[in-house]
Amino acid sequence: MACADSSGLYWVAGFLEGEGCFRPPPKSACISASQVQLEPLLKLQSICGGSVYLMKRKKSQLNHQPAWRWNVNGRPAAEWAMTLYSLMS
């Protein structure tokens, strides 16, 4: 897990509290967030690692804006979840 300065850590906690999704084990731990704005997800990636990709749209969503997803999986996700836990409500 990359180390973030305290302001970056608080930003990540706040952003993921509003926009994130946490999936615990027994399957692989995962943290993800989806947005139409790419920049916040690139900031998450620079602080937490993981990957950012353009989500595929379904036929019913063709008139919607493209959406991006950031996620981190496995041990790094579990480590980030434990680091952020005390900063979230």
Secondary structure, DSSP 8 states (H G I E B T S, - for coil): -----HHHHHHHHHHHHHHEEEE-SSS--EEEEEES-HHHHHHHHHHH--EEEE----GGGTTS---EEEEEEHHHHHHHHHHHHTT--
